[in-house]
Amino acid sequence: MKSSACGDVSMSGDDDIELEKSNILLIGPTGSGKTLLAKTLARFADVPFVIADATAITQAGYSGEDVESIICNLLAAAKFNVEATERGIVYIDEVDKLIKKVECNEDRRDVSGEGVQHALLKIFEGTVINVPRKRNQDSISDGYVEVNTKNILFICGGSFSGLEKIVSESTCAIEDTETVIWGLDFQHLIESDDLIAYGLIPEFIGRLPITVGLNDLSEAQLVQVLMEPKNAIGKQYKKLFKMNDVKLHFTENALRLIAKKAASRETGARELRSIMEDILTEAMFEIPDAREGKEKIIAVLVDEESVGSVHSRGCGAKIFRDDGALELYVYQNNIRLPGLIPGNPKRTRIVSFCLLVALSATKLWVYHTFHCFSSIYEWVVSILCKANIFTQ
């Protein structure tokens, strides 16, 4: 009875409660997926999304983009729907570059660093901004609309290089700063004082209540990035080659080596495309000129030799122009390819012999028992022979 009464009281007061947003600060090395996380969140929530570069923003009145331009771009992304704009998501990249410049003293204003932090405070907290309407063909704005930023979610991201040293000095919890990695353990060590020591102002940090640390992607995760997502890099190249009637294959060892190579360069998932371009450039150059005749390219294979070692370039993707050439290469080098089973000549001969004996016995039995089915038997034999040739 008592719990029921308490429940009624709490429910009756819910209508008077206003829910407020919690802006987010993403801290992690380059290529760890900060921007992708923000994009995915916006796509999942089905809201307008825009990316702003903190290094291009300056205080109002100075050369460069001001903070109001961020909301203007979000309005354009929402197709000038004010209601949709007011529930959108803004991702501000490179916020670690907004720290106060060392060369800026008290007599010189820091219009691209600390000044931008101050300019962002109002839109983070929630304010009404006059944004130009859609421009006409003469680039003349058709008046202004008011956009309230109270419910716009702001996600800030940065690599914050050197922050681990500040954290280790303040907490004395890490003896060797060179072994610090980004992740949950490091995230739990980050305090507001560390970010202030790094160069962010307290008011700016206070408006980003959620701090999330991201790991460097492991080799296994980089392999997943290559092949598993809907728009994975590997799938994109497969589709590109398929448009020219060419099958592109990757060996498992090649994928792992590509991931290892990307991890060694410390630029995260962004390095994957650079490595793939280096491997496939020659093949992509030759395919358009080899669509017909004997020079037609049928398949392209990326194996370990194509990738090379971690610190050296490989020979590039292998090109196959003849039917069965890929299958022969796969068998000779004992390579496993998904969807392509290499044939074993010895096993094939044994299977062929057994199949021949079975067909002969079936032929005698059919001829002596069902004379009218001889034509059907010949049709079945031809199908089996074609299947046997295909498996070879």
HUWO-V217880 format. One record per run of one state. SS is the DSSP state (@ for helix, = for strand, . for the rest). FROM is the first residue (numbers start at 1). TO is the last residue. Records with the same first field share a line. If there is no record, write none. Layout:
SS: FROM-TO, FROM-TO
This chain:
.: 1-1, 13-13, 17-23, 28-33, 46-48, 58-64, 66-67, 78-81, 86-88, 94-94, 99-113, 126-127, 133-134, 136-140, 142-143, 149-152, 159-162, 172-176, 180-183, 190-191, 199-201, 207-209, 214-218, 228-232, 243-246, 251-251, 265-269, 288-292, 296-298, 303-303, 308-317, 321-324, 333-336, 338-339, 341-344, 370-370, 392-392
@: 2-12, 14-16, 34-45, 54-56, 68-77, 82-85, 95-98, 114-125, 163-171, 177-179, 184-189, 192-198, 202-206, 219-227, 233-242, 252-264, 270-287, 293-295, 304-307, 325-332, 345-369, 371-391
=: 24-27, 49-53, 57-57, 65-65, 89-93, 128-132, 135-135, 141-141, 144-148, 153-158, 210-213, 247-250, 299-302, 318-320, 337-337, 340-340
